Amino acid sequence: MKSAADVALRWLQKTAQATLVFAMVASCAENELGDDPFAPGVDPDGEAVDEITVGNRLMVAGEYELAMDSFTRAALTGKPSMKSRWAIAS
């Protein structure tokens, strides 16, 4: 029967081997991010985002200050979403 120390040593060896294999595979992967450390820019021709939906999602995530900014942008653009139109109508 194997002792607890033998089992622990075997587990440690297997874990080290798996970590080494993972590191080797990860080092061979191609870097898709490029060399630019900054986030991608804004696409001015991109699809518009409903700021009220964004604000609601931020509220659920607990990001209240960002949600307030999103709701403010929605109010300043003056383009209510279809959901907000239904909410106002009911």
C-alpha positions in Angstrom: 0.0 0.0 0.0 1.3 3.4 -0.9 1.9 6.0 1.8 0.3 9.4 1.8 3.7 11.0 1.0 4.1 8.7 -2.1 0.6 9.7 -3.3 1.3 13.4 -2.7 4.6 13.2 -4.5 3.0 11.4 -7.5 0.3 14.1 -7.6 2.9 16.9 -7.5 4.8 15.3 -10.3 1.7 15.0 -12.5 0.7 18.6 -11.8 4.2 19.8 -12.6 4.2 17.9 -15.9 0.7 19.2 -16.9 1.8 22.8 -16.1 5.0 22.3 -18.2 3.0 21.0 -21.1 0.5 23.8 -20.8 3.3 26.4 -20.7 5.0 24.9 -23.8 1.7 24.9 -25.8 0.9 28.4 -24.7 4.3 29.7 -25.8 3.8 28.3 -29.2 0.5 30.1 -29.8 0.5 33.1 -32.1 0.0 36.5 -30.5 -3.2 37.9 -31.9 -3.1 41.1 -30.0 -0.2 42.8 -31.8 2.3 45.1 -30.3 0.0 48.0 -29.5 -0.6 48.2 -25.8 -3.7 50.4 -26.2 -7.3 49.5 -26.6 -8.7 49.6 -30.1 -10.2 52.9 -31.3 -13.8 53.8 -31.9 -15.4 53.0 -35.2 -17.3 56.2 -36.3 -19.2 54.2 -38.9 -20.1 51.4 -36.4 -23.5 50.4 -35.3 -25.2 52.7 -32.8 -25.7 51.4 -29.2 -28.8 51.9 -27.2 -27.5 53.8 -24.2 -30.5 52.9 -22.1 -29.9 49.2 -22.6 -26.2 49.8 -21.8 -27.2 51.7 -18.6 -29.5 49.0 -17.5 -26.8 46.3 -18.0 -24.3 48.5 -16.1 -26.9 48.8 -13.2 -27.2 45.0 -13.0 -23.4 44.8 -12.9 -23.3 47.3 -10.1 -21.5 49.9 -12.1 -23.7 52.8 -11.0 -21.5 55.7 -12.0 -21.0 54.3 -15.5 -24.7 53.6 -15.8 -25.4 57.2 -14.9 -23.1 58.4 -17.7 -24.9 56.1 -20.1 -28.3 57.4 -19.1 -27.0 60.9 -19.4 -25.8 60.2 -22.9 -29.2 58.8 -23.8 -30.9 61.9 -22.5 -28.6 64.2 -24.3 -28.9 62.4 -27.7 -32.7 62.7 -27.5 -33.2 59.4 -29.2 -35.2 57.1 -26.9 -35.1 53.4 -27.6 -38.1 51.4 -28.5 -38.1 49.8 -25.1 -38.1 53.2 -23.4 -41.0 54.3 -25.7 -43.0 51.3 -24.6 -42.2 52.0 -21.0 -43.4 55.6 -21.3 -46.5 54.6 -23.1 -47.6 52.1 -20.5 
